[in-house]
Amino acid sequence: MKINKVEICGVNTSKLPVIKNDRMMELIKKVHSGDLNAREEFIKGNLRLVLSVIQRFNNRGEYVDDLFQVGCIGLIKAIDNFDISQNVRFSTYAVPMIIGEIRRYLRDNNSIRVSRSLRDIAYKALQIRDKLINKNSREPTVTEIAEELSIPVEDVVFSLDAIQDPLSLFEPIYHDNGDAIFVMDQVADEKNQDETWIENIALKEALKKLNDREKLILSLRFFQGRTQMEVAEEIGISQAQVSRLEKTALIHMRKHI
């Protein structure tokens, strides 16, 4: 793939416009209200973002025009789903969506294809994972996912590995105003440290409202990563009691946060 190609899909990349963040926020409001001219300006003003992202896929042997078009689809999805009420830069939100769209395209068009049945298992496993997180307020184990699907643990692990490529947390994926944005920035945004600090204070204050048993259960569950069954065995009560006390403690904490 020729990264230094000037014209991609009929677009002269050397003349792509750059929109400042203030103008970008003005445009996105107009876009969400149905202003087509604002939408066109916003898309053109963020094509450099797509161009920057596709450069990390330069060793895949794909045509740059194809990747650029796919990246633009991810950009448009990001525009349509961006929540202006959140304190997040558009580029920070859009980059993972553009990458995800390109990765899906590469998976579906890879010469070494993952079988449809394997992909189906992986997608079902991801759905079960989300369901269990909502139900238990924690990350489920692979064993729990496998039990929900009634399939061997090995099948779950193999299917999930098959649809993902390894990625370094320190890999730069975009340069925003001269500062590199790394994959790890999408996991933990260091720009919101003050907000995190305030949340930690609120969390500590809420914990003080709990009794000793509730504090112990939450500490074992969420700070030490124990399962409900392990907590039950340690403090000498049933797993059902642990579950009930855990839910009660979380409800009490939410009232104080």
C-alpha positions in Angstrom: 0.0 0.0 0.0 1.4 3.4 -1.0 1.1 5.5 2.1 2.6 8.6 0.3 -0.1 8.5 -2.4 -1.5 12.0 -2.8 -4.8 11.2 -4.4 -7.0 8.6 -2.7 -10.5 7.9 -4.0 -10.4 11.1 -5.9 -9.5 13.1 -2.8 -6.3 15.2 -2.9 -4.9 14.4 0.6 -2.3 17.2 0.5 -5.2 19.7 0.5 -7.4 18.2 3.2 -8.8 20.9 5.5 -8.1 21.1 9.2 -11.0 22.1 11.6 -10.2 23.5 15.1 -12.0 21.8 18.0 -14.3 24.8 18.7 -15.5 24.9 15.1 -15.9 21.1 15.2 -18.2 21.3 18.2 -20.3 23.9 16.4 -20.6 21.7 13.3 -21.5 18.5 15.1 -24.4 20.2 16.8 -25.6 21.3 13.3 -25.0 17.8 11.9 -27.2 16.3 14.6 -29.9 18.8 13.8 -29.9 17.6 10.2 -27.7 20.3 8.5 -26.3 18.5 5.4 -23.8 21.3 4.6 -22.4 21.1 8.1 -22.2 17.3 7.8 -20.2 17.6 4.5 -17.8 20.1 6.1 -17.4 18.0 9.2 -16.6 14.9 7.2 -14.1 16.7 5.0 -12.5 18.3 8.1 -11.9 14.8 9.6 -10.6 12.9 6.5 -7.0 13.5 7.8 -8.1 11.4 10.8 -9.0 8.5 8.5 -5.8 8.9 6.5 -3.7 8.8 9.7 -5.4 5.7 11.0 -5.1 3.7 7.8 -1.3 4.1 7.9 -1.0 1.6 10.7 -2.4 -1.0 8.3 0.4 -0.5 5.6 1.7 -4.0 5.9 -1.5 -5.8 5.0 -1.2 -5.6 1.2 -4.6 -3.9 0.8 -5.3 -1.1 -1.6 -5.2 2.2 0.1 -8.3 3.4 -1.7 -10.3 0.5 -0.3 -9.1 1.0 3.3 -9.8 4.8 3.0 -13.4 4.1 1.9 -13.9 1.7 4.8 -12.3 4.1 7.2 -14.7 6.8 6.0 -17.6 4.5 6.9 -16.2 4.3 10.4 -15.9 8.0 10.5 -19.5 8.5 9.5 -20.6 6.0 12.2 -18.6 8.0 14.7 -20.3 11.2 13.6 -23.7 9.8 13.9 -23.1 8.3 17.4 -20.9 11.0 19.0 -22.4 12.3 22.2 -21.5 16.0 22.5 -22.6 16.0 26.2 -19.6 13.8 27.1 -16.2 15.5 27.8 -14.4 13.7 25.1 -12.6 15.0 22.0 -14.2 13.7 18.7 -10.9 12.3 17.6 -10.5 10.2 20.7 -14.0 8.8 20.2 -13.7 8.3 16.4 -10.3 6.6 16.2 -11.5 3.2 17.7 -14.6 3.2 15.5 -12.5 3.8 12.4 -10.0 1.1 13.4 -12.9 -1.3 14.2 -14.5 -0.8 10.8 -11.1 -1.5 9.0 -10.4 -4.5 11.2 -13.8 -6.0 10.3 -13.1 -5.4 6.7 -9.7 -7.1 6.9 -11.2 -10.1 8.7 -14.0 -10.5 6.2 -11.5 -10.2 3.2 -8.6 -12.1 4.7 -7.2 -14.9 2.5 -6.9 -16.9 5.7 -10.5 -16.8 6.6 -12.0 -17.6 10.0 -14.9 -20.0 9.5 -18.4 -18.7 9.8 -19.2 -21.1 12.6 -16.1 -19.9 14.6 -17.2 -16.3 14.1 -20.7 -17.1 15.2 -19.4 -18.7 18.4 -17.2 -15.6 19.1 -20.0 -13.1 18.6 -22.3 -15.2 20.8 -19.6 -15.3 23.4 -19.3 -11.5 23.3 -23.1 -11.1 23.7 -23.1 -13.5 26.7 -20.1 -11.5 28.2 -22.1 -8.3 28.0 -25.2 -10.0 29.5 -23.2 -11.4 32.4 -21.5 -8.0 33.1 -24.9 -6.3 33.3 -26.2 -9.1 35.5 -23.3 -9.5 37.9 -21.5 -6.1 37.6 -18.2 -7.8 36.9 -16.2 -9.3 34.1 -17.2 -13.0 33.6 -14.7 -15.8 33.4 -14.3 -17.8 30.2 -15.7 -20.8 32.1 -18.9 -18.9 32.9 -19.3 -17.8 29.2 -18.8 -21.4 28.1 -21.4 -22.7 30.6 -24.0 -20.2 29.3 -23.3 -21.4 25.7 -23.1 -25.1 26.7 -19.8 -25.5 24.8 -16.2 -26.4 25.9 -14.1 -23.6 27.3 -11.5 -24.3 24.6 -14.0 -23.4 21.9 -14.7 -20.0 23.5 -11.0 -19.2 23.8 -10.2 -20.3 20.3 -13.1 -18.4 18.7 -12.3 -15.2 20.5 -8.6 -15.5 19.6 -9.6 -16.1 16.0 -11.4 -12.8 15.5 -8.8 -10.6 17.2 -5.3 -9.5 16.3 -2.7 -8.7 19.0 -2.2 -5.0 19.6 0.3 -3.1 21.7 -1.1 -0.7 24.2 1.8 1.6 23.4 1.2 1.7 19.7 0.5 5.2 18.4 -2.6 5.4 16.3 -3.1 9.1 15.7 -1.3 12.4 16.3 -3.7 15.0 17.7 -2.3 18.5 17.6 1.3 17.1 17.7 0.7 14.8 20.6 0.5 11.1 19.8 -2.7 9.2 20.9 -1.9 5.6 21.9 -4.1 2.6 22.1 -3.9 2.8 25.9 -5.4 6.3 25.8 -8.6 4.6 24.6 -8.6 2.4 27.7 -7.8 5.1 30.3 -8.0 8.8 29.4 -5.2 10.6 31.3 -6.8 13.9 30.4 -9.6 13.3 33.0 -7.4 12.7 36.0 -9.2 15.4 38.0 -12.5 13.8 37.4 -11.1 10.4 38.4 -9.7 11.9 41.6 -13.1 13.3 42.5 -14.7 10.0 41.8 -12.2 8.2 44.0 -13.0 10.5 46.9 -16.7 9.9 46.4 -16.1 6.2 46.3 -14.1 6.3 49.6 -16.8 8.3 51.3 -19.5 5.9 50.1 -17.5 2.9 51.4 -17.4 4.5 54.9 -21.2 4.2 55.0 -21.1 0.4 54.8 -20.8 -2.0 57.7 -17.6 -4.1 58.2 -19.1 -7.2 56.5 -20.2 -5.2 53.4 -16.8 -3.6 53.2 -15.0 -6.9 53.4 -17.2 -8.5 50.7 -16.7 -5.6 48.3 -13.0 -5.5 49.0 -12.6 -9.2 48.3 -14.9 -9.1 45.2 -13.8 -5.9 43.4 -10.3 -5.1 44.8 -9.0 -8.7 45.0 -11.0 -10.2 42.2 -12.5 -13.1 44.2 -15.6 -14.9 43.0 -18.7 -14.9 45.1 -18.1 -18.6 45.9 -14.6 -17.9 47.1 -15.8 -15.0 49.3 -18.5 -17.3 50.7 -16.0 -19.9 51.7 -13.6 -17.4 53.3 -16.2 -15.6 55.5 -18.3 -18.7 56.2 -21.7 -17.9 54.6 -23.5 -19.1 51.5 -22.9 -17.8 48.0 -26.5 -16.6 47.9 -25.9 -14.5 51.0 -22.8 -13.0 49.5 -24.7 -12.1 46.4 -27.5 -10.5 48.4 -25.1 -8.5 50.7 -23.1 -7.4 47.7 -26.2 -6.0 45.9 -27.4 -4.3 49.0 -24.0 -2.7 49.6 -23.8 -1.5 46.0 -27.3 0.0 46.3 -26.2 1.9 49.5 -23.1 3.2 47.8 -24.9 4.5 44.8 -27.1 6.6 47.1 -24.0 8.4 48.4 -22.1 8.8 45.1 
